[in-house]
Amino acid sequence: MIEVKDLHKSYGRHGKANALNGITFTVKKGEIFGVIGPDGAGKSSLFRILASLILPDSGTVTINGFEVIKDYQKIRQIIGYMPGRFSLYQDLSVEENLKFFATLFNTTIEENYYLIKDIYQQIEPFKNRRAGALSGGMKQKLALSCALIHKPEILILDEPTTGVDPVSRKEFWDMLDRLKEQGITILVSTAYMDEASRCDRIALILEGKFIGSNTPQGIIDDYSEILWSVIGGKMSTLLSVLRNHPKVKSSFAFGDKLHITVKEGLQTFDLKQYLLNKGFNNVCIDPIQPTIEDCFMALTS
């Protein structure tokens, strides 16, 4: 369905800012493939190349047998692209935006309404409202409807849940699951590590390179560190003290907890006594299972 080989992209007068450094991967028909990584990792550059909006410096991209440079017009007929920034016409109403995109592909809202019904019904009561006056979650649903209205075979979604509340994020991923059931292949990027579990396969990206690719559970199963959770008072000071312990390999803040990796031989009661001697009372230390974010941190350290 999608095949990418040794993709490179750089910016600047002399190409000194490398955005993509040898990206290679495939996306199977009918799966949700997630590209997970922080801002500036190269996700948007990758997706804009796949959508035939910018040219790579080198490498090849094939989508359904079409080459992204030579066959860009054919590719644009079979993909639906949703950029990271809301890019619909702010002064047009919800319905006017949808009609406009349908017209671009020589179709109508009525012809493909079944594809967007579950999504569009949530914003249809506001069809006469200007797109610029919609909430973040409603803008997201409108953008997805416009990307779907021409019945694409592949959806390319660049950070579609950025800046959206948790409830709208969950609703959005539920919608992607329903679209997958209709046979649509979905390539989605996100900076939210917790969204990785909603994908069939994921790739972790950093500085323009894939540092790991597998199923979400496969990424977790490959984790080999000893991982503990630490809870206590004065978290910033506690973090600094833990990083100075000779047998603590890494220490990062995760919400109201600290996640640490330790060398073999260190016991939880030894570390607890060490912290007690440093003035930290009522510290709770427990072994835990890794998350995708823990795996990402291990791969980058």
Summary of the structure (lengths in Angstrom):
residues: 301
radius of gyration: 22.6
end to end distance: 33.3
largest distance: 73.0
contacts: 939
relative contact order: 0.14
helix: 36%
strand: 29%
